[in-house]
Amino acid sequence: AVAQALGKRVYHINYSELESKYVGETPKNIRSAFMCAAKDDAVLIFDEADSFLGKRLTSVTQSADYGVNITRSVLLMELEKFTGVVVFTTNLISNYEAFRRRILLNVYFDMPDEKARGMIWKLHLGTKLPLHEEVTSGSLAGRYEGISGADIKDMVFYAALYALEQEK
């Protein structure tokens, strides 16, 4: 939505796409992501950013710890230089300590209420899934409280897989 409002492309980055088992490759991948986004004037979205935005480690005892600190330092430096828009998503905001002063805006999303859950169920169920007549987006929204949109998406996906498996 942010990128669309700005008329920009989106580069969606998962940590698994950045991380490499080879020493020095993860920081190179981070630099590359920022360079590509700057060149193409794109919005960078780091999904599940808590996996690499945590506090830097103070008692470095293994080369893996050193690598984590280098990765975080490179990300901080690239973030400082980048003039575009970066979005970090997480459900663990407490892990953002080292990045708080560099993040200009935090938006917290509460869990969806029943009305919002109904809309999310409707979106993910679509119109083509064969459903029992008693299964509606409204009935599901009322039945399952305290779940996120991602939970709903996963439930529909796994239910569809289960139904396909049963059709064998």
DAMO-V567963 format. One record per run of one state. SS is the DSSP state (h for helix, s for strand, l for the rest). FROM is the first residue (numbers start at 1). TO is the last residue. Records with the same first field share a line. If there is no record, write none. Layout:
# DAMO-V567963
SS = FROM-TO + FROM-TO
This chain:
# DAMO-V567963
l = 1-1 + 7-9 + 19-24 + 41-42 + 48-48 + 52-62 + 82-85 + 89-92 + 103-113 + 126-136 + 144-148 + 167-168
h = 2-6 + 15-18 + 25-40 + 49-51 + 63-81 + 93-102 + 114-125 + 137-143 + 149-166
s = 10-14 + 43-47 + 86-88
